[in-house]
Amino acid sequence: QVQLVESGGGLVQPGGSLRLSCAAPGFTLGAYAIGWFRQAPGKEREGVSCVSRGGGNTNYADAVKGRFTVSKDIANNTVYLQMNSLKPEDTALYYCAARFTGCMRTLIKEIDMLYWGKGTPVTVSS
């Protein structure tokens, strides 16, 4: 069972930046495609971004294109989500999730993910 651990969330002002990390102690993230999802209060969870198993393909939701960047650091066994120009509507609990393949052309669907972390909260507020 792959256990994913997110970190890096917090409180930030509008226009600010955060970098989220997704780690999998004891497992090689290079063997998995990784998706980032978020769930805002009172809303359904939605896909934000993903990176393919090898790290060469990435996809983004329209709401975050141009502001968020996903990357996979295989040497450090960590996937990052760099979030810039944050908006109040980005406030949510952010999750990373894994499956063996995917993210070659589109975001990975939530239902297709095999393993999930517990999430890290992001609050964008002045």
Buried (B, 14 or more C-beta within 10 A) or exposed (E): EBBBBBEBBEEBEEEBEBBBBBBBEEBEBBEBBBBBBBBBEEEEBBBBBBBBBEBEBBBBBEEBEEBBBBEBEEEEBBBBBBBBEBEEEBBBBBBBBBBEEBBBEEBBEBEEBEBBBEBBEBBBEE
